[in-house]
Amino acid sequence: RLCSTRVAQEGINKPVIDRIIRVDHAGEYGANRIYAGQMAVLGRSSVGPVIQQMWNQEKDHLKKFNELMVAYRVRPTVLLPFWNVAGFVLGAGSALLGRKGAMACTVAVEESISEHYNNQIRTLIEEDPEKYKELLQVIKQFRDDEQEHHDIGLEHDAETPAYSVLKTAIQLGCKAAIFLSERI
């Protein structure tokens, strides 16, 4: 008997859906850990409420991907313990550079994730937009939220003198994380 939280598996491209949900779950998990690290350092500062607001949205994203993993019967990436530590270290490390460092990290990560979500949207539309309607709605909404976080980061002085170096390094890390989490 199928549980009501499960999605009918007939006709879906299981490898594509598994990859999308696995990597998005890992990404939202990592984002939660980044914001946890930033809050550990800057939670009582003037930018703390801004970080908390973005973190609250990321918590909702992670909750949804936890539900989708069950519904589509997708296993998580085996790298979650690594992303747990790496995300927190990235968040705390960027926050130790100050408010601008934390916001530069936010901009870099959210820009990468927005682009990643756009690629997934294109993939699902090419597959069958009607069949993947619910998943498309979720990804589009989360992409919009991530873009909002990106813009908030820019509004809070993310562009520091070392911004381009920091942004490049973080985005390379994001690309590696995406590549690995899709596969393992």
N, C-alpha and C positions, 0 to 999 in steps of 0.2 A: 504494500500500500504506500502510495506517495504521500509525503508530508505536505501540508498546504503551503509551506514556505519554499518548496522546490518548484523549479521552472520545468516545463515540459522540454525534454532534451531532443525530441524528434526534429530533424531539419535544421538544427543549428550547427554551425561550424565550430565544433567543440574545441579543437586546438586554438583557434583564434580567440574564442571567448575565454578559455582558460588563461591564455597569455595576458589578455586585457585585464581580467579581474585580478589575477595574481599580481601583476606589476602595479596596478592601481592601489590594491590593498597595501602592498609594500611601500608605495610612495606616500600614502596617507599615514601609514604607521611611522615612517621616517619623518614626515612633516610634524606629527605630534611630538616626536622626540626632539626635533629641532626647537619647536616652541617651548617645550619643557625646559630645555637647556637655556634658552634666552630668558625665560621667566625666573629660573634659578638665580641668574645674575642681575637682571634688570627689573624683576617683578615689582619692586618697591620704588622704582624710578618714575619719572614723568611719562615715559613711554610704556610702562607696564600695562596700563589698561588697553592700549592699542594692541600690544602683543597678545594679551589675554583674549581680546575680541576675535583676532584672527585664529588663535588656538581653539577657541570654542567652535568655530566653523570647521576646523580640521577634525575635531572630535566627532562632529556630526558626519563628516565624510567617512571617517574610519568606521563608524558604526554602520553606515550604509554598506560599505564594502565588506564588512564582516557578515552582514545579512546576505549579500549577493554571493559570497563564497559558499554559504550553506545552500542557498537556492540553486546555484548552478553546479554544486558539488565540485568546487575547485580547491585544490590543496594550496596552502600558503607557500611562499618561497622558503627554502631552508635557510636563507640568509637573514631572517628576522632577528636572531640574536645579535648579529653583526650590525644591522641597521639600528637596533636599539641603542647600542653604544655609539656608533658613528654619528647618528642623528643628534644625540644629546651633546656629544663633543663639539660637533659643528655649531650647534645653537649656542652653547655656553662659550665656545671659543670666539665666535663672532661677536657675542655680547660683551666679552671682556675687552674688545676693541672699542666699546662704547655703543651708544644709541645708533650712531651712523654705521658702525660695523654690522650690528644686528639687522638694520634695515637693508644694507647692501646684500647681506646673505638672503634676506627675504626676497628682494627683487630678483636676484640671480636664480634662486630655486623656483620661484613662482613663474618666471619667464620660461624656464625649461619645461615646467610641468604644463603650462598653458599650451606650449608648442606640441608637447607629447599628447595631450588630450585632443588637440586639433587633428593630429595624425590618426588617432583612434576613431574620431568622428568620421573622417574620410573613409577609413577602412570599413566601418560598419555601414555607412551609406552605400559603398560599393557592393558590399555583401547583400544587404536587403534591409532598407530603412524601416520597413513595416515590421519585419520579424524581430528587429532589435530596438523597437521603439522605446521601451522602458529604459534600457541601458543607454541609449542615445540621450534621452532626457536627463538622466543622472549625470552622464559625462559632460554634457553641455552646461548644466547648472554648476557643476564643480569647476569646470574650466572658467566660467564667469566669476566664480568666487576667487579662484586663484589669480585671475587678472586683477580683480579688485585689491587683493593683498599686494600684488606687484605695484599697483598705483599708490596704495597707502605707503609702501616703502619709499617710493620716489617723493611723495609729499613730506616724508619725515627725514629728508636729507640723506638719502642712501648714497648719493654720488659724492663720495669722498675722493681725496687725491689718489688713493690706491685702489679706487673702485674697480677700474677695468681689470686689474690683475686679480683681485679677489673674485670678481664676477666670473672671469674666465676659469679660474681654478675650481670654483664651486660648480659651474656648469659642466665642466669635464667630469667631475665627480658624479653629477646627476645623470649624465649620459651613461657612464659606466654602471651606475646603480640600476638604471632602467634596463640596460642590456642584460645584466646578470639576473635581475629579478624576473624578467620575462622567461628566462630559460631554466633557472634552478630554484 
